[in-house]
């Protein structure tokens, strides 16, 4: 088994490392045409972006690991923007503590949803994304990841 690097990585569909593949188990079955990017904080909090282009309709999955709980706010900022490109408050049905372990929250955004188009367009135009997850006044994750290699792999 290959260990995932401790620092954030850009991962294309042909280069999923074993650790990331194991982390995706909770997502719906993803096709070979899935483009994945993971941003990980040093404390282990992570968010995975998975675009499944073969799904009908194409779908974006956002999943946090050890960063969100119900009623936490997920915000995505691109480049130097002070306004989030996407903001979502996790519902109780979107979060769980599998096996009594760290929290795991998943948001599913189908292509017909306006947020899907907004995220794809701004990711293609941007160079880096800043992802935050907060629970009221406490920040659970604040991470910046490069979009350059990720958006080249994703061709709508």
Helices and strands as residue ranges (DSSP letters): E 9-11, H 18-23, G 24-26, E 34-40, E 46-52, E 59-65, E 73-78, E 86-89, G 92-94, E 95-96, G 98-100, E 104-110, H 114-125, E 128-135, E 138-146, H 148-153
